[in-house]
Amino acid sequence: MNAKRSRFTLDLDPMFQRRLKVIAALRGITMRQYCLAAVERELAEDEAQGVKSLPFGEEALNRLVSLQAEVFGGVRVPGDSAKLIREAREVRSRAQ
């Protein structure tokens, strides 16, 4: 059984994306593989230098719940957060 994955989206400058695509192709890998390897290298370097990753257990969940209460004051945001983000991006794009 595969572990559940999360999607992570980056908005890239077109020239940056072209550079990424070319370098990945020259290495014979996908842009996704290239990015994952680059992020993994950076994480390993940060952890080796003492930057500790957050615990992903009950303590982290409790901190997130506490932060959510602090930011939103106990008010639940109605609707789908992904939809809200998309709508905000559309408004921002039209304003530019």
C-alpha positions in Angstrom: 0.0 0.0 0.0 1.3 3.4 -0.9 1.8 6.1 1.7 -0.6 9.1 1.3 1.0 12.0 -0.5 0.3 15.7 -0.4 0.3 17.9 -3.4 2.5 21.0 -3.4 2.3 23.6 -6.1 4.9 26.2 -7.0 4.3 29.2 -9.3 7.4 29.6 -11.4 8.7 32.3 -13.6 8.6 31.0 -17.1 12.4 31.4 -17.6 13.0 29.6 -14.4 10.8 26.7 -15.4 12.6 26.5 -18.8 15.9 26.3 -17.1 14.6 23.6 -14.7 13.2 21.6 -17.6 16.4 21.8 -19.6 18.7 20.8 -16.7 16.3 17.9 -15.7 16.2 16.7 -19.3 20.0 16.8 -19.6 20.2 14.6 -16.5 17.6 12.3 -17.9 15.1 12.8 -15.1 11.8 14.6 -14.7 11.4 18.1 -13.2 9.6 16.5 -10.3 12.5 14.1 -9.6 15.0 17.0 -9.9 13.0 19.2 -7.5 12.5 16.4 -5.0 16.3 15.6 -5.0 17.1 19.3 -4.6 14.7 19.7 -1.7 16.0 16.5 0.0 19.6 17.8 -0.3 18.6 21.1 1.3 16.7 19.4 4.1 19.6 17.0 4.9 22.0 20.0 5.0 19.8 22.0 7.3 19.2 19.0 9.6 23.0 18.3 9.6 23.6 22.0 10.7 21.2 21.6 13.6 18.0 22.9 12.1 15.6 20.4 13.6 12.5 19.2 11.8 9.2 19.6 13.6 7.8 16.5 15.4 4.9 15.2 13.4 3.1 13.6 16.3 0.5 14.7 18.8 2.7 17.6 20.0 2.8 19.2 16.5 -0.9 18.7 16.1 -1.6 20.4 19.4 0.7 23.4 18.4 -1.2 23.7 15.0 -4.6 23.6 16.7 -3.3 26.3 19.2 -2.0 28.4 16.3 -5.3 28.0 14.4 -7.2 29.2 17.5 -4.9 32.2 17.9 -5.1 33.2 14.2 -8.8 32.6 13.6 -10.1 33.2 17.2 -12.1 29.9 17.1 -14.0 31.0 14.0 -14.1 28.3 11.3 -13.6 29.6 7.8 -16.5 28.5 5.7 -16.0 26.6 2.5 -13.1 24.8 0.9 -9.8 26.4 1.6 -8.4 25.4 -1.8 -11.4 27.2 -3.5 -10.8 30.3 -1.4 -7.1 30.3 -2.4 -8.0 29.9 -6.1 -10.5 32.7 -5.9 -8.0 35.0 -4.2 -5.4 34.2 -6.9 -8.0 35.1 -9.6 -8.8 38.4 -8.0 -5.1 39.2 -7.7 -4.5 38.2 -11.3 -7.3 40.5 -12.6 -5.9 43.4 -10.5 -2.5 43.2 -12.1 
